[in-house]
Amino acid sequence: MKKHVHEDLLTSVFFILVGLLFFLSSRDLAPETTYFPLMCAGGMIILCIPVLIRGIKETISMNKKSETNTTFQISWRELKGPILTFLMIIIYALCISFIGFFVSTFIFMIVFMYFQNFRKLIPMLVITVGFEILAWFVFVFELHLRLPAGLLF
């Protein structure tokens, strides 16, 4: 009998491992800056637990039904969106140190909206510029924080 694994089980295990990696790596930060990364990593792990439980239940259910010779595979079509989104976020995070927060965020938001099939240029620009202004106002003007500046800005 062939064993099957539900995609919720695979994705939840992957994101729990990513959350653990972020959790462990954020412990090396300065004490005053560890709160937010630890909360995000912990939140990611906590939110993956119900998905993990559902994935285990679905895997058990699929394996009980497998006697009918049903096969299950995760296709690239199903995984393409989450994997590309994750890669875009990683590239965005890496680009912040090279080209700065505002330029990286502008490019990321435009590319991500396009990737999500939002193709109207004027609303894309309005949303992106509006977010940039809001981020500048909150972080730079009100909180007096310095956002990462890169080579371009």
One Martini backbone bead per residue (centre of mass of N, CA, C, O) as a GRO file, in nm:
protein
  153
    1MET     BB    1   0.095   0.037   0.024
    2LYS     BB    2   0.056   0.368  -0.043
    3LYS     BB    3   0.176   0.662   0.076
    4HIS     BB    4   0.030   0.972   0.186
    5VAL     BB    5   0.066   1.337   0.163
    6HIS     BB    6  -0.035   1.625   0.275
    7GLU     BB    7   0.024   1.960   0.210
    8ASP     BB    8  -0.017   2.069   0.502
    9LEU     BB    9   0.208   1.905   0.629
   10LEU     BB   10   0.446   2.014   0.465
   11THR     BB   11   0.409   2.324   0.505
   12SER     BB   12   0.407   2.328   0.816
   13VAL     BB   13   0.685   2.208   0.859
   14PHE     BB   14   0.841   2.419   0.704
   15PHE     BB   15   0.737   2.675   0.874
   16ILE     BB   16   0.836   2.573   1.145
   17LEU     BB   17   1.136   2.564   1.068
   18VAL     BB   18   1.158   2.861   0.993
   19GLY     BB   19   1.066   2.969   1.269
   20LEU     BB   20   1.297   2.836   1.428
   21LEU     BB   21   1.524   2.979   1.282
   22PHE     BB   22   1.434   3.267   1.357
   23PHE     BB   23   1.428   3.226   1.659
   24LEU     BB   24   1.730   3.146   1.694
   25SER     BB   25   1.856   3.399   1.539
   26SER     BB   26   1.719   3.627   1.728
   27ARG     BB   27   1.887   3.569   1.994
   28ASP     BB   28   2.156   3.735   1.876
   29LEU     BB   29   2.044   3.988   1.939
   30ALA     BB   30   1.973   4.257   2.075
   31PRO     BB   31   1.773   4.287   2.347
   32GLU     BB   32   1.595   4.538   2.228
   33THR     BB   33   1.539   4.361   1.934
   34THR     BB   34   1.391   4.068   2.000
   35TYR     BB   35   1.083   4.086   2.029
   36PHE     BB   36   0.966   4.091   1.737
   37PRO     BB   37   1.102   3.837   1.611
   38LEU     BB   38   0.995   3.641   1.827
   39MET     BB   39   0.694   3.693   1.776
   40CYS     BB   40   0.687   3.615   1.478
   41ALA     BB   41   0.797   3.329   1.506
   42GLY     BB   42   0.591   3.232   1.715
   43GLY     BB   43   0.339   3.294   1.544
   44MET     BB   44   0.410   3.107   1.311
   45ILE     BB   45   0.410   2.847   1.475
   46ILE     BB   46   0.125   2.866   1.597
   47LEU     BB   47  -0.027   2.887   1.313
   48CYS     BB   48   0.081   2.594   1.215
   49ILE     BB   49  -0.053   2.386   1.404
   50PRO     BB   50  -0.341   2.356   1.277
   51VAL     BB   51  -0.230   2.268   1.002
   52LEU     BB   52  -0.086   2.017   1.102
   53ILE     BB   53  -0.334   1.872   1.214
   54ARG     BB   54  -0.490   1.869   0.948
   55GLY     BB   55  -0.269   1.714   0.787
   56ILE     BB   56  -0.280   1.459   0.955
   57LYS     BB   57  -0.579   1.394   0.911
   58GLU     BB   58  -0.566   1.388   0.597
   59THR     BB   59  -0.353   1.165   0.574
   60ILE     BB   60  -0.513   0.947   0.717
   61SER     BB   61  -0.758   0.961   0.529
   62MET     BB   62  -0.607   0.898   0.263
   63ASN     BB   63  -0.491   0.617   0.359
   64LYS     BB   64  -0.772   0.485   0.397
   65LYS     BB   65  -0.857   0.545   0.083
   66SER     BB   66  -0.620   0.394  -0.084
   67GLU     BB   67  -0.771   0.126  -0.162
   68THR     BB   68  -0.891   0.284  -0.428
   69ASN     BB   69  -0.634   0.397  -0.581
   70THR     BB   70  -0.553   0.675  -0.480
   71THR     BB   71  -0.383   0.957  -0.586
   72PHE     BB   72  -0.125   1.187  -0.455
   73GLN     BB   73  -0.013   1.512  -0.562
   74ILE     BB   74   0.213   1.768  -0.575
   75SER     BB   75   0.210   2.040  -0.763
   76TRP     BB   76   0.351   2.310  -0.906
   77ARG     BB   77   0.089   2.476  -0.923
   78GLU     BB   78   0.041   2.474  -0.606
   79LEU     BB   79   0.351   2.580  -0.524
   80LYS     BB   80   0.432   2.835  -0.681
   81GLY     BB   81   0.319   3.071  -0.514
   82PRO     BB   82   0.453   3.026  -0.231
   83ILE     BB   83   0.746   3.007  -0.331
   84LEU     BB   84   0.764   3.281  -0.479
   85THR     BB   85   0.688   3.453  -0.237
   86PHE     BB   86   0.920   3.369  -0.056
   87LEU     BB   87   1.146   3.460  -0.251
   88MET     BB   88   1.062   3.759  -0.268
   89ILE     BB   89   1.106   3.819   0.034
   90ILE     BB   90   1.405   3.747   0.042
   91ILE     BB   91   1.497   3.949  -0.174
   92TYR     BB   92   1.389   4.199  -0.034
   93ALA     BB   93   1.559   4.173   0.227
   94LEU     BB   94   1.835   4.186   0.073
   95CYS     BB   95   1.785   4.468  -0.079
   96ILE     BB   96   1.772   4.673   0.152
   97SER     BB   97   2.091   4.697   0.195
   98PHE     BB   98   2.149   4.804  -0.106
   99ILE     BB   99   1.875   5.009  -0.185
  100GLY     BB  100   1.681   5.023   0.037
  101PHE     BB  101   1.370   5.054   0.164
  102PHE     BB  102   1.205   5.229  -0.041
  103VAL     BB  103   1.295   5.096  -0.307
  104SER     BB  104   1.236   4.802  -0.235
  105THR     BB  105   0.936   4.842  -0.168
  106PHE     BB  106   0.844   4.948  -0.438
  107ILE     BB  107   0.930   4.704  -0.609
  108PHE     BB  108   0.787   4.481  -0.449
  109MET     BB  109   0.495   4.582  -0.470
  110ILE     BB  110   0.473   4.580  -0.777
  111VAL     BB  111   0.554   4.284  -0.826
  112PHE     BB  112   0.344   4.152  -0.636
  113MET     BB  113   0.088   4.263  -0.768
  114TYR     BB  114   0.146   4.139  -1.043
  115PHE     BB  115   0.160   3.843  -0.940
  116GLN     BB  116  -0.155   3.888  -0.829
  117ASN     BB  117  -0.310   4.017  -1.085
  118PHE     BB  118  -0.241   4.330  -1.055
  119ARG     BB  119  -0.261   4.557  -1.354
  120LYS     BB  120  -0.311   4.846  -1.243
  121LEU     BB  121  -0.109   5.111  -1.243
  122ILE     BB  122  -0.233   5.342  -1.078
  123PRO     BB  123  -0.313   5.184  -0.820
  124MET     BB  124  -0.030   5.076  -0.766
  125LEU     BB  125   0.104   5.354  -0.722
  126VAL     BB  126  -0.080   5.462  -0.500
  127ILE     BB  127  -0.032   5.239  -0.294
  128THR     BB  128   0.277   5.256  -0.281
  129VAL     BB  129   0.308   5.558  -0.214
  130GLY     BB  130   0.124   5.555   0.033
  131PHE     BB  131   0.297   5.355   0.195
  132GLU     BB  132   0.559   5.519   0.192
  133ILE     BB  133   0.445   5.764   0.342
  134LEU     BB  134   0.351   5.613   0.593
  135ALA     BB  135   0.626   5.494   0.671
  136TRP     BB  136   0.771   5.761   0.699
  137PHE     BB  137   0.588   5.893   0.908
  138VAL     BB  138   0.609   5.677   1.130
  139PHE     BB  139   0.927   5.615   1.144
  140VAL     BB  140   1.066   5.897   1.091
  141PHE     BB  141   0.883   6.125   1.210
  142GLU     BB  142   0.761   5.995   1.478
  143LEU     BB  143   0.998   5.773   1.576
  144HIS     BB  144   1.292   5.841   1.480
  145LEU     BB  145   1.384   5.645   1.251
  146ARG     BB  146   1.617   5.448   1.076
  147LEU     BB  147   1.623   5.349   0.769
  148PRO     BB  148   1.749   5.171   0.535
  149ALA     BB  149   2.027   5.262   0.344
  150GLY     BB  150   2.145   5.276   0.028
  151LEU     BB  151   2.278   5.353  -0.275
  152LEU     BB  152   2.009   5.519  -0.379
  153PHE     BB  153   1.855   5.599  -0.061
   0.00000   0.00000   0.00000
